[in-house]
Amino acid sequence: MKHHSAYLDWFGHVEKAKYDFRSSGLARFSYRLNLGDVDLSVSYSRGNPETARLLAQRYGVKPENVFISSEGASGQNARIIRILAERNRKKNEAIVEYPTYEPLLRQVQEHFPKVRRLERRPEKSYGLDSDELRKTASPDTGLLVLTNPHAPSGAISGRDELEAICEVADEFGFFVLCDEIYAEFERDAVPTVFSVDPNHGIVTSSFTKAYGLGGLKLGTALADEELVGELYSDVLYTIGNSSNLVELVAAELLTKGRESIEEHKEKWVRLKRETEELLRQKGLEYFPNRVSVTYWVKLPIEDTYKWINDHALPAYGLAPVPGTFFLFKNGYEIAKSKLIRLGLGNIDPDGSDLAEAFDVLEKAIKTWPPKHR
């Protein structure tokens, strides 16, 4: 891999933190499975039909528009980006939103020689600007990569906004790949880009973030039937059939376990309310996040990357995510940023003292820089 992720490198090397605000996905979900007798010799070259049917029902599409794989949303993003790059080598340019989740940018760079950026501006509430996209795109553009809700701000793009974006995609003949994993927190509040434009829109998602199912490794994509067929063929050529056991578990959770996964998700609603109240009490500026469990927060510190690594973590066991990891343009320069991303996924909603964690955050801010420096 030519383009490694600086964020994932950092995430994997951070020692266990007492106050861990790194996770954007829920944890602590357990469920008593009751699959009964299962023929473990069975596999499906195009996914388990029952699982595909249930997912199609969830998203309001036909089963032939659903691609299922045992690699999560990140794996699906990588596979789709590669296939689209290989489809038409002349379309060797891609556009990626800015700010963005850095591993998504690196996946695009791995397969598209030219990468341009579509800026989501804070003064415009991180909205998508179709006029700016029209100026950025060219006849060589093969792909636009977005997130909805936007990572890291949490801004939601509505149908009108997505329609304007897809009009530009139609003009220039490129696909719009939208990672909608955070939409699963409140799926009805976020229109799928596939429902807006089934010819150009492609959705990737999973239940990792909203339901705490990271260990399941189920990825779902919505796309036109031709691309879905290409994706299943590519799975066969690379890893072989995806795990039928994963899809059986998913089917169980979408039926008998539906109430359990929804109840687990609802535990964080109270935590979100508490977080927003504490952010206001501490006088910290943040972007409102209606759906998921992350907050894009501005601190009175010029370089939060240095503050976290040199002070907050070693002195206080406090680990938010440095904002700079979402602010790479194309290279790896660590830009100074006042921003952090606070994630509530690792916070225990049944037993945590969120107020204590915020008191520690406040203390870590006030004691920077240390007086001996």
C-alpha positions in Angstrom: 0.0 0.0 0.0 1.5 3.3 -1.1 -0.7 5.6 0.9 -0.8 4.6 4.5 -3.1 6.3 7.0 -1.4 8.6 9.5 -4.6 8.6 11.6 -4.8 4.8 11.8 -1.1 4.6 12.7 -1.7 7.1 15.5 -4.9 5.4 16.7 -3.2 2.0 16.8 -0.3 3.2 18.9 -2.1 5.2 21.5 -1.9 3.5 24.8 -5.2 2.8 26.7 -6.6 6.0 27.9 -8.6 6.5 31.1 -10.8 9.1 29.3 -11.1 7.7 25.8 -12.9 10.0 23.4 -11.5 8.4 20.2 -14.3 6.1 19.2 -17.0 7.2 16.7 -18.8 3.8 17.0 -20.7 2.3 19.9 -19.2 -0.4 22.0 -20.4 -2.9 24.6 -23.1 -4.7 22.6 -23.7 -8.3 23.4 -26.5 -10.6 22.1 -27.5 -14.2 22.8 -27.6 -15.8 19.3 -30.1 -18.5 18.5 -29.3 -19.6 15.0 -30.4 -23.2 15.6 -29.0 -25.9 13.2 -26.9 -24.2 10.5 -25.5 -25.9 7.5 -22.0 -24.5 7.6 -21.1 -25.9 4.2 -23.5 -23.5 2.5 -22.1 -20.3 0.8 -23.7 -17.9 -1.6 -21.9 -16.2 -4.5 -24.3 -13.2 -4.4 -25.0 -13.1 -0.6 -27.6 -14.8 1.5 -30.9 -14.0 -0.3 -32.8 -13.5 3.0 -30.2 -11.1 4.3 -30.3 -9.2 1.0 -34.1 -9.1 1.1 -34.1 -7.6 4.7 -31.4 -5.0 3.8 -33.3 -4.1 0.6 -36.4 -3.6 2.8 -34.4 -1.4 5.2 -33.2 0.9 2.5 -36.2 0.8 0.2 -34.4 -0.7 -2.8 -34.6 -4.0 -4.7 -32.4 -6.9 -3.5 -30.5 -6.8 -6.8 -29.2 -3.4 -5.8 -27.7 -4.7 -2.5 -24.1 -5.8 -2.2 -23.1 -7.6 1.0 -19.6 -8.5 2.0 -17.7 -9.5 5.1 -15.4 -6.6 5.1 -17.2 -3.7 6.7 -17.7 -0.2 5.1 -14.0 0.5 4.9 -13.4 -2.7 2.9 -16.3 -1.9 0.6 -15.0 1.6 0.0 -11.6 0.2 -1.0 -13.1 -2.4 -3.3 -15.5 0.0 -5.0 -12.9 2.7 -5.5 -10.5 0.2 -7.1 -13.2 -1.2 -9.4 -14.3 2.2 -10.6 -10.7 3.3 -11.2 -10.1 0.1 -13.2 -13.4 0.5 -15.2 -12.1 3.5 -17.2 -8.4 4.4 -17.0 -9.0 7.6 -18.9 -11.2 8.9 -16.0 -8.1 9.0 -13.8 -9.1 11.9 -11.6 -11.2 11.8 -8.4 -12.6 14.5 -6.0 -12.7 14.0 -2.3 -14.5 16.3 0.2 -12.4 18.4 2.6 -12.3 18.0 5.6 -12.6 14.2 5.4 -11.9 11.0 7.2 -8.2 10.5 6.2 -8.3 6.7 5.5 -10.9 7.4 2.9 -8.7 10.0 1.2 -5.8 7.5 1.2 -7.9 4.8 -0.4 -8.8 7.2 -3.3 -5.1 8.2 -3.7 -4.2 4.5 -4.0 -6.1 4.1 -7.2 -6.6 7.6 -8.8 -3.4 9.4 -9.9 -5.1 12.8 -9.6 -7.1 13.9 -6.5 -8.8 17.2 -6.2 -10.7 18.5 -3.1 -14.2 19.8 -2.7 -14.2 22.1 0.4 -17.0 22.0 2.9 -16.7 25.4 4.6 -17.5 25.9 8.2 -19.0 29.4 7.5 -21.5 27.5 5.2 -22.2 24.9 7.9 -20.0 22.3 6.1 -22.6 22.1 3.3 -22.0 20.7 -0.2 -21.5 23.4 -2.8 -22.5 22.2 -6.2 -21.2 25.3 -7.9 -17.8 24.7 -6.4 -18.0 21.1 -7.5 -18.8 22.2 -11.1 -15.6 24.4 -11.1 -13.5 21.5 -9.6 -14.7 18.7 -11.9 -13.3 18.0 -15.4 -13.9 15.5 -18.2 -11.3 13.3 -16.5 -13.2 13.1 -13.2 -14.4 9.5 -12.6 -15.4 9.7 -8.9 -16.6 12.0 -6.1 -16.2 10.7 -2.6 -18.4 12.0 0.2 -19.7 11.2 3.7 -23.2 11.8 4.9 -23.5 12.7 7.7 -20.2 14.5 7.1 -17.2 13.1 9.0 -16.0 15.0 11.0 -18.6 17.7 11.4 -21.8 15.7 11.4 -23.6 18.0 8.9 -26.4 16.2 7.1 -26.9 16.7 3.3 -30.5 16.7 2.4 -32.2 15.6 -0.8 -32.0 19.0 -2.5 -28.3 19.3 -1.8 -27.6 15.8 -3.1 -29.7 16.3 -6.2 -27.6 19.4 -7.1 -24.4 17.4 -6.6 -25.7 14.5 -8.7 -26.7 16.9 -11.5 -23.0 17.8 -11.8 -22.1 14.1 -11.7 -24.4 13.6 -14.6 -22.9 16.5 -16.6 -19.4 15.2 -16.2 -20.1 11.5 -16.1 -18.7 10.5 -12.8 -19.9 8.4 -9.9 -20.8 9.7 -6.4 -19.6 7.3 -3.7 -21.1 8.3 -0.3 -20.1 6.6 2.9 -23.3 6.7 5.0 -22.2 4.7 8.0 -23.2 7.4 10.4 -26.7 7.6 8.9 -27.5 4.3 10.6 -27.9 6.2 13.9 -31.1 7.8 12.4 -31.6 6.3 8.9 -34.8 8.1 8.2 -33.2 11.5 8.7 -30.6 11.0 5.9 -31.6 10.3 2.3 -29.4 7.8 0.5 -27.5 9.2 -2.5 -28.7 6.0 -4.4 -32.3 7.0 -3.8 -31.5 10.5 -5.2 -29.6 9.2 -8.3 -29.5 5.4 -8.8 -27.4 5.8 -12.0 -24.5 7.7 -10.4 -25.0 7.3 -6.6 -23.3 4.5 -4.6 -23.8 4.0 -0.9 -21.6 2.2 1.5 -22.5 1.4 5.1 -22.4 -1.0 8.0 -23.8 -1.4 11.5 -20.4 -0.9 13.2 -21.0 2.7 14.4 -24.7 2.9 15.3 -25.2 -0.6 16.9 -21.8 -1.6 18.2 -21.4 -4.5 15.7 -17.8 -3.9 14.8 -17.0 -7.6 15.4 -19.6 -8.7 12.9 -17.7 -7.3 9.8 -20.8 -6.9 7.7 -20.6 -4.3 4.9 -23.5 -3.2 2.7 -23.5 -1.2 -0.5 -26.3 0.1 -2.7 -25.6 0.5 -6.4 -27.0 -0.2 -9.8 -27.4 -3.9 -10.7 -24.5 -4.0 -13.1 -22.0 -2.7 -10.5 -23.4 -5.0 -7.8 -22.7 -7.9 -10.2 -19.1 -6.7 -10.7 -18.6 -6.4 -6.9 -19.7 -10.0 -6.3 -17.5 -11.2 -9.1 -14.6 -9.3 -7.7 -15.2 -10.9 -4.3 -15.1 -14.3 -5.9 -11.8 -13.5 -7.7 -10.1 -12.2 -4.5 -11.3 -13.7 -1.2 -14.0 -16.1 -2.4 -17.5 -16.1 -1.1 -18.2 -13.9 1.9 -19.2 -15.5 5.2 -22.7 -16.9 5.2 -22.5 -17.0 9.0 -22.0 -13.2 9.2 -25.1 -12.8 7.0 -27.1 -15.2 9.1 -26.3 -13.3 12.2 -27.2 -10.0 10.4 -30.5 -11.5 9.4 -31.2 -12.5 13.0 -30.3 -9.0 14.3 -32.6 -7.4 11.7 -35.5 -9.5 12.8 -35.6 -11.1 16.2 -32.8 -8.8 17.5 -34.1 -5.6 16.1 -35.4 -4.3 19.4 -32.2 -5.2 21.2 -29.9 -3.3 18.8 -32.2 -0.3 18.8 -32.4 -0.2 22.6 -28.6 -0.3 22.7 -28.3 2.6 20.4 -30.8 4.7 22.4 -28.5 4.5 25.5 -26.3 7.1 23.9 -29.1 9.6 23.3 -28.9 10.6 27.0 -25.1 10.7 26.7 -25.3 13.1 23.7 -27.6 15.5 25.7 -25.2 15.5 28.6 -22.2 16.1 26.3 -23.8 19.1 24.6 -24.7 20.6 28.0 -21.2 20.1 29.3 -19.7 21.6 26.1 -21.9 24.7 26.7 -20.9 24.8 30.4 -17.2 24.7 29.6 -17.7 27.4 26.9 -16.4 25.2 24.1 -17.5 25.9 20.5 -18.8 22.8 18.7 -20.7 22.0 15.5 -24.2 20.6 16.3 -24.4 16.8 15.5 -28.0 15.7 15.3 -27.3 12.0 14.5 -24.1 10.3 15.6 -21.9 10.3 18.7 -19.1 12.5 17.6 -18.6 16.3 18.1 -16.3 18.6 16.1 -15.0 20.9 18.9 -12.8 24.0 18.8 -10.4 24.5 21.7 -8.5 27.6 22.8 -5.3 25.8 21.8 -3.4 26.5 18.6 -2.0 22.9 18.1 -4.3 20.2 19.5 -2.1 17.5 17.9 0.8 18.5 20.1 -1.4 19.2 23.1 -2.9 15.7 23.0 0.3 13.8 22.4 2.6 15.8 24.7 0.1 16.7 27.5 -3.5 15.5 27.5 -2.6 11.8 27.0 0.6 11.4 29.2 -0.5 13.7 32.0 -4.2 13.1 32.2 -5.0 9.9 30.2 -7.3 11.9 28.0 -7.6 10.9 24.3 -9.7 12.9 21.9 -8.7 12.7 18.2 -6.6 15.6 16.9 -8.5 17.6 14.3 -5.5 17.7 12.0 -6.2 14.1 11.0 -9.2 15.3 9.1 -7.4 18.3 7.5 -4.8 16.7 5.3 -5.0 18.3 1.8 -3.2 15.6 -0.1 0.1 14.9 1.6 1.0 14.2 5.2 1.9 17.5 6.6 0.5 17.9 10.1 -1.3 21.2 10.1 -1.8 23.2 13.3 -5.5 23.1 14.3 -7.6 24.2 17.2 -10.1 21.4 16.4 -10.6 18.0 18.0 -13.1 15.3 17.5 -14.8 14.0 20.6 -16.2 10.5 20.2 -18.6 9.0 22.8 -18.5 5.4 21.5 -16.2 4.1 24.3 -18.0 6.0 27.1 -20.1 3.6 29.2 -23.6 5.1 29.2 -24.6 2.9 32.1 -21.8 3.8 34.5 -19.6 6.6 33.2 -19.1 9.9 34.9 -19.1 12.1 31.9 -18.8 15.3 34.0 -15.6 14.0 35.5 -14.1 13.5 32.0 -15.1 17.0 31.0 -13.5 18.4 34.2 -10.3 16.6 33.2 -10.6 18.0 29.7 -11.0 21.5 31.1 -7.9 21.0 33.4 -5.8 19.7 30.5 -6.7 22.8 28.5 -5.9 25.2 31.4 -2.6 23.6 32.2 -1.2 23.9 28.7 1.5 24.8 28.1 3.1 23.5 31.3 4.8 26.2 33.3 8.2 24.6 33.2 8.4 25.0 29.4 
